[in-house]
């Protein structure tokens, strides 16, 4: 039975990192040569990885940073309760 697009999704990270079995790599390359949707997905993933590796950190605006920190602190408290020795 021939593989379909969803069958390859779990292997895409290894494919992009170059850390996979050469036979499976060739199979994926053959598939993306025929499947425009998978080719678009692979290209998008490559661009995302490149941006993440090459990008610089951008500070959050102060208001967003405070709001996000507050939300994370509230979720932490809700999930784990107040921890000993913590003032937050």
Secondary structure, 3 states (H helix, E strand, C coil): CCCCHHHHHCCHHHHHHCCCCHHHHHHHHHHHHHCHHHHHHHHHHHHHHHHHHHCCCCCCCHHHHHHHHHHHHHHHHHHHCCCCCCCC
